[in-house]
Each structure stands twice: as structure tokens, then as C-alpha cells.
Amino acid sequence: MEQFFSRSDRISQELQKNIAFIIQHSLNDPRFNTLITVSEVKLSKDLSYAQVFVSFYKDNDQYHIKKIIIMLNKASGYIRKLLCKKMRLRIIPYIIFYNDDSLLQGNKISMILNNIMNKK
């Protein structure tokens, strides 16, 4: 049977689902008062590092977002520990969090296009 997704794709999808669950339910820090969405997980070729891209719903304060990214990176060891209990992998990848501002960029482009269309 032909496989449509590579092993790294399947692992990154499972990591995305589990990391999102852990952030929402297991991190009991009141500073995470905004809705955090895990938008993408990119794995290295040897599956030892994971770049986790998170986006923030209705939070445009860049200072607050940077603080949350720093806190998530500090909590990455704890998140790896919880992932180890949920996933059956020989090696749980090291996690590095990044801000995914593609939603914000898309909204800016949409507003610019709407302004152009309204001027015609």
C-alpha cells in the first residue's frame, strides 16, 4: 500500500495536536490569558528538533507576544516531558517556539486590497 504522507509529516501532525492540547490544558500559568493556536510544526530531517509556530487570537501587542514566546520556550522541557507520556517515540524532539504572524499579515493585505477596491 502506498503511503501518502512521510513519517516526519505524520509525527509533526501528531506533535501539533498534542502540543496544542498541552498548552491549553496543562500549562496553568495565568499569564497565558490569550488564546494560543499551534499553526505548524516543522521537524528537522533527523526528527530531533521541532520548530513550533504559534499564533495568537485577538492579541496584537508585540511585547506581550514576545513575552509569551519566551515563556513557552522556557516551558519546552516540561512540554517535552508531557509529550513523552503521550507519544510513543524513541526520541522526543527538542522544541523551539516561534511567533506565526501570517494571520496578521494576511489581514493587512486584505485591508489594503479592500481599500484599493473601494477607491475604484
QUISULCOR-V62825 format. One record per pair of residues at least 6 apart in sequence whose C-alpha atoms are under 6 Angstrom apart, sorted by the first residue. I is the first residue (numbers start at 1). J is the second residue. Records with the same first field share a line. If there is no record, write none. Layout:
I=J ; J
//
This chain:
12=41
16=41
20=38
35=56 ; 57
36=55 ; 56
37=54 ; 55
38=53 ; 54
39=53 ; 54
40=53
41=51 ; 52
42=50 ; 51
43=49 ; 50
48=93
49=93 ; 94
50=93 ; 94 ; 95
51=96
52=96 ; 97
53=97 ; 98 ; 99 ; 100
54=99 ; 100
55=100
73=97
76=95
//
